[in-house]
């Protein structure tokens, strides 16, 4: 640790103004959360404690501190505490504050997406579907799954065996004939009464059993039905049951890896290399592996694997369901951690740090997954560093270039104009910081005015000191758009931000892009294989994709809200009849021509016109 003469001014001032001894003397011996702040009120660290007085006082026993903690304590100018009723309450508050404040000395796991589930609805004819978000008591959920691909594959496989419907309720209630899924034997056609309610309920019950891991019970139940149908000489249904059994047997072999662990278990392993860490989470439900997910913590430098695993457990399982057993690498305070998680989750949770046999093999596999993910991430980061260095050198942007924000405008002949802003920072795209901007009150198709509006809205907060300053703006466009960006930044009083316009070039082919800079009369043209151009292209293409996504959503919403009013021959009475019959505009959109023609006052010709205009691109 550097001596006092070499400490930052802020650190020296912090030590002078913070009277730790007096502050600690006033602390209670109660559970709670403490926040350490620097001289500018920036949050350095957030922690929880079973006993606030003992925990906070430990930081100011200088002989026991490591270099990282000593550096943090040297910057403390103020400490705030919040007393809670229990350590579990303190854990929840600590987790929320870490995620909202992102203190520089806290290990932080950012996972922007919630985990997906497979859902069987509680409707009379249950629907099989994909779900992400809050869970309710009306439906039955299975999971969580580590990624969306595992859920969608499960749905497709379950359709082949149990033929449960996947259509939305609005479509289901308004069909007059079965859809294509019935024709290809992926649905039993409950929408038009092609299966009895009791038979459909039996298929749903079998699907539940299978998802609960009781595939043998399902096979026995289907076999019993097949034998009963054969004895009754109902060979058609017997053949259906036989096909179900064969499909189920194939599915059991293909869908999941058999773990040999007949319970719900998570496996958490960590790998580290050169100060970087990766945590691999493997999910096992009812003895079947659902897949894995890798997470990379921030602010992990100088930490040990035990601290990383503990931070993951405390942050992850406050937001997501925890199984009864979690196999982990060595973790500090394992008994306390298990007790806190058990209390929070409402059921006993066992943390197993010294696994053996089959469980040890799964821990080793998770650790290997983490190691390979870390190697791949490091290789990607190295590649990104090379691209970023090439961009700095090619455009003369300086060594401090890290954060890039890119803007694009999307519309269809001026309709539903949407601007996108995507962020590239610390060598990767930061999807949690992407933003859409709905452009309003402008002449349709005026891209210059649209760009001006989005830049003013984006950087007005920056001018007020309420946002992160980018090092470079990429503008999808040429000299004109570049001039708009320059004028906006000057108007807002923002200087020192580099701006580059990315134009497609005369032939509008990838690799021939022109890069326009503020202080150059002619564009910079890099080779098609130049690493700097590859970085610009990838960021620009992501902004374009994100802008199109927002535009399509806005356009669809706008067209849906005004679609019926614009169709000749559809007055108020017919419009009300259509909406009442199909339960709203989305139901009308999903209806076929034959379905529309069944509505009173709608002829076949008018139905064709409605269908054609509603589905026009």
C-alpha positions in Angstrom: 0.0 0.0 0.0 1.4 3.4 -0.9 2.6 5.7 1.9 0.5 8.8 2.9 2.5 11.2 0.7 1.4 9.3 -2.4 -2.3 8.8 -1.5 -4.9 10.6 -3.6 -6.0 14.0 -2.2 -9.5 12.6 -1.8 -8.2 9.7 0.3 -6.2 11.9 2.6 -9.1 14.2 3.1 -11.4 11.3 3.7 -9.3 10.0 6.6 -9.1 13.5 8.1 -12.8 14.1 8.1 -14.2 10.7 9.0 -14.1 9.9 12.8 -14.4 6.1 12.7 -14.1 5.7 16.4 -16.9 8.1 17.2 -19.1 6.6 14.5 -18.6 3.0 15.6 -19.3 3.9 19.2 -22.8 5.0 18.2 -23.6 1.8 16.2 -26.1 -0.7 17.5 -25.4 -4.5 17.9 -28.2 -5.2 15.4 -28.5 -6.6 11.9 -28.5 -4.2 9.0 -26.8 -2.8 6.0 -23.9 -0.4 5.8 -22.8 1.9 2.9 -19.3 3.3 2.7 -19.1 6.6 0.8 -16.2 8.6 -0.5 -15.7 12.4 -0.2 -18.0 13.0 -3.2 -20.8 10.8 -1.8 -20.0 8.1 -4.3 -20.8 4.6 -2.9 -17.6 2.6 -2.4 -19.1 -0.5 -0.8 -22.4 -2.0 0.4 -22.4 -4.8 3.0 -24.8 -6.6 5.3 -24.1 -7.6 8.9 -25.6 -9.7 11.6 -24.1 -7.2 14.1 -23.5 -3.8 12.6 -21.1 -2.6 15.3 -18.8 -5.7 15.1 -18.8 -5.8 11.3 -18.1 -2.1 10.6 -15.5 -1.9 13.3 -13.6 -4.7 11.7 -12.7 -2.5 8.7 -10.8 0.0 10.9 -8.5 -2.6 12.5 -5.7 -1.7 10.1 -3.4 -4.6 11.0 -6.0 -7.1 9.7 -6.7 -5.5 6.3 -5.6 -6.7 2.9 -4.4 -4.3 0.2 -7.7 -4.0 -1.5 -9.7 -3.4 1.7 -7.1 -1.0 2.9 -7.4 1.0 -0.3 -11.1 1.1 0.1 -11.0 2.2 3.8 -8.5 4.9 2.9 -11.2 6.5 0.7 -14.1 6.4 3.2 -15.4 9.8 4.1 -18.8 8.7 5.5 -20.6 5.6 6.4 -24.4 5.2 6.5 -26.3 2.3 8.1 -29.8 0.9 7.9 -31.0 -1.3 10.7 -33.2 -4.3 9.7 -35.3 -6.8 11.6 -33.2 -9.8 10.5 -30.1 -10.8 8.6 -32.3 -12.1 5.8 -33.9 -8.6 5.5 -30.4 -7.2 5.4 -29.4 -9.6 2.6 -32.4 -8.5 0.5 -31.6 -4.8 1.0 -27.9 -5.3 0.4 -28.7 -7.1 -2.9 -31.0 -4.4 -4.1 -28.5 -1.7 -3.3 -25.6 -3.4 -5.0 -27.6 -3.8 -8.2 -28.9 -0.2 -8.1 -25.7 1.5 -7.0 -23.0 -0.7 -8.5 -20.4 0.2 -5.9 -16.8 -0.1 -7.2 -15.7 -2.5 -4.4 -18.6 -4.9 -4.5 -18.6 -8.1 -6.6 -21.5 -7.6 -9.0 -23.3 -10.2 -11.1 -25.3 -8.6 -13.8 -27.9 -10.8 -15.6 -30.3 -8.6 -17.5 -32.7 -11.4 -18.5 -34.9 -13.4 -16.2 -34.8 -17.2 -16.6 -37.4 -18.7 -18.9 -40.0 -21.3 -17.9 -42.2 -23.8 -19.6 -45.9 -23.2 -18.6 -49.1 -25.3 -18.7 -52.0 -23.0 -18.4 -54.8 -23.6 -16.0 -57.5 -23.3 -18.8 -60.1 -26.0 -19.4 -58.0 -27.1 -22.4 -54.5 -26.3 -21.1 -52.0 -24.5 -23.3 -48.3 -25.4 -23.5 -46.1 -22.3 -23.8 -43.0 -20.3 -23.1 -43.0 -17.9 -20.2 -40.7 -15.3 -18.8 -41.5 -13.0 -15.9 -43.6 -13.2 -12.7 -45.2 -16.5 -11.8 -48.8 -16.8 -10.7 -50.9 -19.5 -9.0 -53.3 -20.1 -11.9 -50.8 -21.9 -14.1 -48.2 -24.6 -13.7 -44.6 -23.7 -14.3 -41.6 -25.9 -15.0 -38.0 -24.7 -14.8 -36.4 -22.4 -14.6 -34.4 -23.3 -17.8 -30.9 -21.8 -18.4 -31.8 -20.4 -21.8 -34.7 -20.0 -24.2 -33.5 -22.6 -26.6 -34.0 -25.4 -24.0 -37.6 -24.3 -23.4 -38.5 -24.1 -27.1 -36.9 -27.5 -27.8 -38.9 -29.0 -24.9 -42.1 -27.5 -26.3 -41.5 -29.0 -29.7 -40.7 -32.4 -28.3 -43.7 -32.4 -26.0 -46.0 -31.5 -28.9 -44.8 -34.6 -30.8 -45.7 -36.8 -27.9 -48.7 -35.3 -26.1 -50.1 -33.0 -28.9 -51.0 -30.2 -26.5 -52.1 -26.9 -28.1 -49.7 -24.0 -28.1 -52.0 -21.3 -29.7 -53.1 -18.2 -27.8 -56.5 -18.3 -26.1 -57.9 -15.6 -28.5 -57.0 -17.9 -31.5 -58.2 -21.0 -29.7 -61.7 -19.7 -28.9 -62.3 -18.4 -32.4 -61.3 -21.2 -34.8 -63.7 -23.0 -37.0 -61.4 -25.6 -38.4 -58.1 -27.1 -37.2 -54.8 -25.4 -38.0 -51.6 -26.8 -39.6 -50.3 -28.2 -36.3 -53.2 -30.6 -36.3 -52.5 -31.7 -39.9 -48.8 -32.5 -39.0 -49.9 -34.3 -35.8 -48.5 -31.7 -33.3 -51.9 -30.9 -31.8 -55.0 -33.0 -31.2 -57.5 -30.2 -32.3 -59.3 -29.4 -29.1 -60.3 -26.0 -30.6 -62.9 -27.7 -32.9 -63.8 -30.7 -30.7 -61.6 -33.3 -32.3 -60.6 -34.8 -28.9 -62.7 -35.4 -25.9 -62.1 -33.2 -22.9 -61.2 -36.2 -20.7 -58.7 -37.5 -23.2 -57.1 -34.1 -23.6 -56.9 -33.8 -19.8 -55.1 -37.2 -19.7 -52.5 -36.0 -22.2 -51.9 -32.8 -20.1 -51.6 -35.0 -16.9 -49.0 -37.2 -18.7 -47.1 -34.1 -19.8 -47.0 -32.9 -16.2 -45.8 -36.3 -15.0 -43.0 -36.3 -17.6 -41.9 -32.8 -16.7 -41.8 -33.8 -13.1 -39.4 -36.6 -14.0 -41.8 -39.5 -13.8 -41.4 -40.7 -17.4 -41.8 -44.4 -16.3 -45.2 -43.7 -14.8 -46.2 -42.0 -18.1 -45.1 -44.9 -20.2 -47.0 -47.4 -18.0 -50.1 -45.2 -18.2 -50.0 -45.0 -22.0 -49.2 -48.7 -22.3 -52.3 -49.5 -20.2 -54.5 -47.3 -22.5 -53.0 -49.0 -25.6 -53.8 -52.5 -24.3 -57.3 -51.4 -23.3 -57.9 -50.0 -26.8 -56.5 -53.1 -28.4 -58.8 -55.4 -26.3 -61.8 -53.2 -27.4 -60.6 -53.7 -31.0 -60.1 -49.9 -31.3 -56.9 -50.3 -33.3 -56.8 -46.7 -34.5 -56.5 -45.4 -30.9 -54.1 -48.3 -30.0 -51.8 -47.2 -32.8 -51.9 -43.6 -31.5 -50.9 -44.8 -28.1 -48.1 -47.0 -29.6 -46.7 -44.0 -31.5 -46.8 -41.9 -28.3 -44.8 -44.5 -26.4 -42.2 -44.7 -29.2 -41.9 -40.9 -29.4 -41.7 -40.6 -25.6 -38.9 -43.2 -25.5 -36.9 -41.3 -28.2 -37.6 -38.0 -26.3 -36.3 -39.4 -23.1 -33.0 -40.2 -24.8 -32.7 -36.9 -26.7 -34.1 -34.1 -24.6 -32.0 -34.3 -21.4 -28.8 -35.8 -20.2 -29.4 -38.4 -17.5 -27.5 -37.3 -14.5 -28.0 -40.2 -12.1 -29.1 -37.6 -9.5 -32.8 -38.1 -8.8 -33.6 -34.7 -7.4 -33.5 -31.0 -8.1 -29.9 -29.7 -7.8 -27.9 -26.7 -9.0 -24.2 -27.0 -9.5 -22.1 -23.8 -9.0 -18.4 -23.8 -10.0 -15.9 -21.1 -10.6 -12.8 -20.7 -12.7 -10.3 -17.9 -12.6 -7.4 -16.8 -14.8 -5.3 -13.6 -14.6 -7.7 -11.8 -12.2 -10.9 -12.7 -14.3 -13.6 -15.0 -13.0 -16.4 -17.1 -14.5 -19.2 -18.8 -12.6 -20.9 -21.8 -14.3 -24.4 -22.7 -13.2 -25.7 -26.1 -14.1 -29.4 -26.8 -13.6 -30.6 -30.4 -12.8 -34.4 -30.9 -12.3 -35.9 -34.3 -11.4 -32.6 -36.0 -12.3 -32.3 -34.4 -15.8 -29.9 -31.7 -16.8 -31.6 -28.7 -18.4 -28.4 -27.0 -19.4 -26.0 -24.4 -18.0 -25.2 -20.7 -18.0 -22.0 -18.8 -17.5 -21.8 -15.5 -15.7 -18.9 -13.1 -15.4 -18.7 -11.0 -12.2 -17.6 -7.3 -12.2 -15.3 -5.8 -9.6 -13.8 -9.2 -8.9 -10.1 -8.2 -9.0 -8.2 -9.3 -5.9 -10.9 -11.6 -4.7 -10.8 -15.3 -4.0 -13.0 -18.1 -5.5 -14.8 -18.5 -2.1 -15.8 -14.8 -2.1 -17.0 -15.1 -5.8 -19.2 -18.1 -5.1 -20.7 -16.6 -2.0 -21.5 -13.4 -3.8 -23.2 -15.4 -6.6 -25.3 -17.4 -4.1 -26.4 -14.3 -2.2 -27.3 -12.4 -5.3 -28.7 -15.1 -7.6 -31.0 -16.9 -5.3 -32.7 -13.8 -4.0 -34.2 -13.3 -7.5 -34.6 -16.9 -8.7 -35.9 -20.2 -7.2 -33.4 -22.3 -5.4 -33.5 -26.1 -5.4 -33.1 -28.2 -2.2 -29.4 -28.8 -2.9 -26.7 -26.7 -4.3 -23.3 -28.3 -5.0 -20.6 -25.6 -4.8 -16.9 -25.0 -4.9 -15.5 -24.2 -1.5 -17.4 -21.2 0.0 -16.8 -19.2 3.1 -19.4 -19.2 5.9 -21.2 -22.1 4.3 -23.5 -22.9 7.2 -24.6 -19.2 7.6 -25.1 -18.9 3.9 -27.3 -22.0 3.8 -29.4 -20.8 6.8 -29.9 -17.4 5.2 -31.0 -18.8 1.8 -33.3 -21.4 3.5 -35.0 -18.6 5.5 -35.4 -16.4 2.4 -36.6 -19.2 0.1 -39.0 -20.8 2.6 -37.6 -24.3 2.4 -34.4 -26.1 3.5 -31.4 -25.6 1.3 -28.3 -27.7 1.6 -25.0 -26.3 0.4 -22.6 -29.2 -0.4 -19.0 -28.0 -0.7 -17.2 -31.4 -0.6 -19.1 -33.5 -3.1 -18.1 -37.1 -3.9 -18.9 -39.7 -6.6 -21.5 -38.6 -9.2 -21.9 -35.2 -7.6 -18.2 -34.6 -7.7 -18.2 -35.4 -11.4 -20.9 -32.8 -12.0 -18.9 -30.2 -10.1 -15.8 -31.0 -12.1 -17.8 -30.7 -15.3 -19.2 -27.3 -14.3 -15.7 -26.1 -13.4 -14.4 -27.2 -16.8 -17.3 -25.4 -18.5 -16.4 -22.2 -16.6 -12.8 -22.6 -17.6 -13.6 -22.9 -21.3 -16.0 -20.0 -21.2 -13.3 -17.9 -19.5 -10.8 -18.8 -22.2 -13.3 -18.0 -25.0 -14.1 -14.7 -23.3 -10.5 -13.8 -23.0 -9.9 -14.6 -26.6 -12.8 -12.5 -27.7 -11.7 -9.6 -25.5 -8.2 -9.8 -27.0 -9.8 -9.7 -30.5 -11.9 -6.7 -29.4 -8.9 -5.0 -27.9 -7.1 -5.3 -31.3 -10.1 -3.9 -33.1 -10.4 -1.0 -30.7 -6.7 -0.2 -30.9 -7.0 -0.3 -34.7 -9.9 2.1 -34.6 -8.0 4.6 -32.3 -5.0 4.5 -34.6 -6.9 4.7 -37.9 -9.1 7.7 -36.9 -6.6 9.4 -34.5 -9.0 9.1 -31.6 -6.6 8.8 -28.7 -5.8 6.0 -26.2 -8.7 6.8 -23.8 -11.4 5.6 -26.2 -13.5 3.0 -24.5 -17.2 3.9 -24.6 -19.0 4.1 -28.0 -22.6 5.0 -28.5 -24.2 4.5 -32.0 -27.5 5.9 -33.3 -29.7 4.8 -36.2 -33.1 5.9 -37.5 -35.7 3.5 -38.8 -39.1 4.1 -40.5 -41.2 3.0 -43.4 -41.8 5.9 -45.8 -41.9 8.2 -42.7 -44.3 6.0 -40.7 -43.6 5.1 -37.1 -40.1 6.6 -36.9 -37.9 5.1 -34.2 -34.3 5.9 -33.3 -32.0 3.5 -31.5 -29.0 4.0 -29.3 -26.7 1.1 -28.6 -23.7 1.1 -26.3 -20.3 -0.5 -26.7 -18.2 -0.3 -23.5 -15.4 -2.2 -21.9 -14.9 -4.3 -25.1 -18.5 -5.6 -25.4 -22.0 -4.5 -26.3 -24.0 -3.4 -23.2 -27.5 -4.5 -24.0 -28.9 -3.3 -20.7 -28.0 0.3 -21.8 -29.7 0.1 -25.2 -32.5 2.6 -25.7 -35.4 3.2 -28.2 -36.7 6.7 -28.9 -40.1 7.2 -30.5 -39.7 10.3 -32.8 -42.7 12.6 -32.8 -44.0 15.9 -34.2 -41.7 15.9 -37.3 -42.2 15.9 -41.0 -42.4 12.2 -42.0 -39.1 11.0 -43.5 -37.0 13.9 -42.2 -34.0 11.9 -41.0 -32.0 15.0 -40.1 -34.7 16.3 -37.8 -35.2 12.8 -36.3 -31.4 12.6 -35.6 -31.4 16.0 -34.0 -34.4 15.1 -31.7 -32.9 11.9 -30.5 -29.5 13.4 -29.8 -31.0 16.3 -27.9 -33.1 13.9 -25.8 -30.2 11.6 -25.2 -27.5 14.2 -24.3 -29.6 16.9 -22.5 -29.2 14.7 -19.4 -25.4 14.4 -20.0 -25.2 18.2 -20.1 -26.9 18.2 -16.7 -24.4 15.7 -15.4 -26.9 12.9 -15.1 -25.5 10.4 -17.6 -22.3 8.7 -18.7 -20.1 10.6 -21.2 -19.3 8.6 -24.3 -15.8 8.8 -25.9 -17.2 8.4 -29.4 -20.5 8.8 -31.2 -21.2 6.7 -34.3 -23.9 8.2 -36.5 -25.4 6.0 -39.2 -25.2 8.5 -42.1 -22.8 10.8 -44.0 -21.8 14.4 -43.9 -25.3 15.7 -43.3 -26.0 13.6 -40.2 -22.5 14.4 -38.9 -23.3 18.1 -39.2 -26.5 17.6 -37.2 -24.6 15.8 -34.4 -22.0 18.6 -34.3 -24.6 21.3 -34.0 -26.4 19.5 -31.2 -23.2 18.9 -29.1 -22.3 22.6 -29.6 -25.7 23.7 -28.6 -25.6 21.6 -25.4 -22.1 22.8 -24.6 -20.5 19.4 -24.8 -17.0 19.3 -26.0 -14.3 16.6 -26.3 -16.7 13.9 -27.7 -15.5 12.5 -31.0 -18.2 12.0 -33.7 -17.9 9.8 -36.8 -20.5 9.4 -39.5 -20.8 6.0 -41.1 -22.0 6.2 -44.7 -22.5 3.2 -47.0 -20.3 4.6 -49.8 -21.1 5.0 -53.6 -21.8 1.3 -54.3 -23.5 0.7 -50.9 -21.6 -2.6 -50.4 -20.2 -3.9 -47.0 -16.5 -3.1 -46.8 -16.7 0.1 -48.7 -18.1 2.3 -45.9 -17.0 5.9 -45.7 -16.1 7.2 -42.2 -16.7 11.0 -42.0 -14.9 12.9 -39.3 -15.6 16.5 -38.1 -12.2 17.9 -38.9 -11.7 16.2 -42.3 -13.0 17.3 -45.7 -12.7 13.8 -47.2 -13.9 10.5 -45.7 -11.6 7.8 -44.4 -12.0 4.6 -46.3 -10.6 1.5 -44.7 -10.0 -1.9 -46.3 -12.8 -4.5 -46.2 -10.6 -6.7 -44.0 -9.5 -3.9 -41.6 -10.2 -4.7 -37.9 -11.3 -1.1 -37.2 -13.9 -1.3 -39.9 -15.1 -4.7 -38.5 -15.7 -3.1 -35.1 -17.6 -0.1 -36.7 -19.7 -2.5 -38.8 -20.6 -4.7 -35.9 -21.7 -1.7 -33.7 -23.5 0.0 -36.7 -25.3 -3.3 -37.6 -26.4 -3.7 -34.0 -27.9 -0.2 -33.9 -29.6 -0.9 -37.2 -31.1 -4.2 -35.9 -32.3 -2.6 -32.7 -33.8 0.3 -34.6 -35.7 -2.0 -36.9 -37.0 -4.0 -33.9 -38.4 -0.9 -32.3 -39.8 0.4 -35.6 -41.6 -2.8 -36.4 -43.1 -2.9 -32.9 -44.3 0.7 -33.1 -45.6 0.3 -36.6 -47.5 -2.9 -35.7 -49.0 -1.2 -32.7 -50.0 1.8 -34.7 -51.5 -0.2 -37.6 -53.3 -2.5 -35.2 -55.0 0.4 -33.4 -56.2 2.1 -36.6 -56.5 -0.9 -39.0 -60.2 -1.5 -38.9 -61.1 2.2 -39.2 -59.2 2.5 -42.4 -61.0 -0.3 -44.3 -63.7 0.8 -46.6 -67.0 -1.0 -45.9 -66.3 -1.4 -42.1 -68.5 1.0 -40.2 -69.0 1.4 -36.4 -71.5 -1.5 -36.2 -69.5 -4.0 -38.2 -66.4 -3.0 -36.3 -68.1 -3.6 -32.9 -69.3 -7.0 -34.2 -65.8 -8.1 -35.2 -64.2 -6.9 -32.0 -66.9 -8.6 -29.9 -66.6 -11.9 -31.8 -62.8 -12.2 -31.7 -62.2 -10.5 -28.3 -60.3 -7.6 -29.6 -58.0 -6.4 -32.5 -55.4 -9.2 -32.0 -58.2 -11.8 -32.3 -59.3 -10.2 -35.6 -55.7 -10.2 -36.8 -55.5 -14.0 -36.1 -58.8 -14.9 -37.7 -58.9 -16.6 -41.1 -61.1 -15.5 -44.0 -63.7 -18.2 -43.2 -63.7 -17.1 -39.6 -64.3 -13.5 -40.5 -67.1 -14.4 -43.0 -69.1 -16.0 -40.1 -69.6 -12.6 -38.4 -73.0 -11.1 -39.1 -72.8 -8.5 -41.9 -69.5 -9.7 -43.2 -69.6 -11.3 -46.7 -67.0 -13.6 -48.0 -65.7 -10.8 -50.3 -65.5 -8.3 -47.5 -63.8 -10.9 -45.3 -61.2 -11.4 -47.9 -60.7 -7.6 -48.1 -60.4 -7.3 -44.3 -57.9 -10.2 -44.1 -55.8 -8.7 -47.0 -55.6 -5.2 -45.6 -54.9 -6.3 -42.1 -51.9 -8.4 -43.2 -50.5 -6.0 -45.8 -46.8 -5.5 -45.2 
